[in-house]
Amino acid sequence: MLSRNSPLALPEDTGEEVAFFSQAATFRRLWPSIADRLNEVFDDGKFSHGAQVAALERELAAYTGAGFVLGVNSGTDALVLLLRACGLRPGDGVLVPAYSFVATASSVVLAGGRPQFVDVEPASYAMDPAALERAITPESRMVMPTHLFHAQADMAAIGAIAERHGLTLVEDSAEGIGMRQRGVHAGLHGRGGVLSFFPSKTLGAIGDAGAVLTDDPAVAATVGALRHHGRYGRTLAHFPGIANETALPGVNSKMDDFQAAVLRAKLPDLDGAIERRAALAAAYTERLRDVPGVRRLPEPHSEGPGERGVFYVYLVEVERRDALAAHLAARGIGTETYYPRSLHRQPCFAELGYGQGAFPVAEAASRHALALPFHPDLTDDQVRRVCEAVAAFYRAGGGR
Ligand SMILES: *Cc1c(COP(=O)(O)O)cnc(C)c1O
């Protein structure tokens, strides 16, 4: 039996240091229900692909509105299996943004395809529909926009282009839990999408986990088989009506029930955590609005019927970014540079032949973007301290 006291130590508040990420206070608050769920896994004795995973899939289907949710090992595996299940063939081009986490493009290579990069829009960091139209070639077969940080790709515009050119639309919605446009949850605008439950994501596990979201029963059946060595049938017991037929060379990417148990215990808290994130983002924006040296603040998604933004990361663009990050680190304030290199400049994609200057918006973002400490456990006083440290840096000449 696990004790009902959280094993995660709260970081000590020294009055100055601010961790980039922590979920210690959330775990302390939710630990009784997390411990109960984890104890259910011990009692059940099924540690992989068991009852907790099946229950989480049903609960996430209800939360997102997806017809099918398939738990896998990570968001990256979810992308690879989604692309394969949507029929990607060797050498097919997949249009992806030039600015994203590396898995957006490496998943395409792992699924046998070829990334075709597209520049992003400055405010949303998401694929620019006009640039997409120009990047399409006869080899293009799919398009995979990404929703990053606090923003969403323009799915109406991208969906219309995909339809006009006969491209299969899928989404790297790994960061997108809770985000909606025109009533549709991220990942469900086209053939399918994914979620990542990496610990620092909006809904974080205590290790790696991910999921595929789709409304398409054929995609769900194929992902269900691929994650389980290519076996149909058994793994889809909770998807009645899908037959036990084809065999595919699959992988082992089943979700572990301890992760599913933690995620189930945290899911009822998700909407409250998203509201707290919005309040923290507004507090940052208020304090940073007039700080010289801060060149761009995040623009929240327009709220309204069917529209919902989620702040996963609070990202600003600043002058002398690396000097500011060093100044903050010296004061114990954690930051991340998302993403320090645009994808077309990553050595692993060098053979695709894109040069420096090919995607100016992505390249500018990779020079100026800095993510500030951000998670629902952050206090208003910590936000104030971070903003004062940023302002002090520029007041003192900004590292010049
Ligand atoms: C986190 C993330 C992934 C990968 O998810 P993992 O669970 O870490 O494998 C893919 N794409 C984007 C945009 C992400 O942020």
The ligand as an SDF file (V2000), in Angstrom:
LIG
                    3D

 15 15  0  0  0  0  0  0  0  0999 V2000
    6.2650   17.0790  -26.2040 C   0  0  0  0  0  0  0  0  0  0  0  0
    6.0900   17.1650  -27.6850 C   0  0  0  0  0  0  0  0  0  0  0  0
    6.2010   16.0420  -28.5200 C   0  0  0  0  0  0  0  0  0  0  0  0
    6.6710   14.7140  -28.0380 C   0  0  0  0  0  0  0  0  0  0  0  0
    6.0060   14.1750  -26.9590 O   0  0  0  0  0  0  0  0  0  0  0  0
    6.7850   13.1630  -26.0010 P   0  0  0  0  0  0  0  0  0  0  0  0
    5.7020   12.6260  -25.1250 O   0  0  0  0  0  0  0  0  0  0  0  0
    7.8160   13.9370  -25.2550 O   0  0  0  0  0  0  0  0  0  0  0  0
    7.3930   12.0960  -26.8500 O   0  0  0  0  0  0  0  0  0  0  0  0
    5.9560   16.2060  -29.8680 C   0  0  0  0  0  0  0  0  0  0  0  0
    5.6350   17.4000  -30.3930 N   0  0  0  0  0  0  0  0  0  0  0  0
    5.5300   18.5000  -29.6360 C   0  0  0  0  0  0  0  0  0  0  0  0
    5.1390   19.7920  -30.2680 C   0  0  0  0  0  0  0  0  0  0  0  0
    5.7700   18.4330  -28.2650 C   0  0  0  0  0  0  0  0  0  0  0  0
    5.6970   19.5400  -27.5150 O   0  0  0  0  0  0  0  0  0  0  0  0
  1  2  1  0
  2  3  1  0
  2 14  2  0
  3  4  1  0
  3 10  2  0
  4  5  1  0
  5  6  1  0
  6  7  2  0
  6  8  1  0
  6  9  1  0
 10 11  1  0
 11 12  2  0
 12 13  1  0
 12 14  1  0
 14 15  1  0
M  END
$$$$
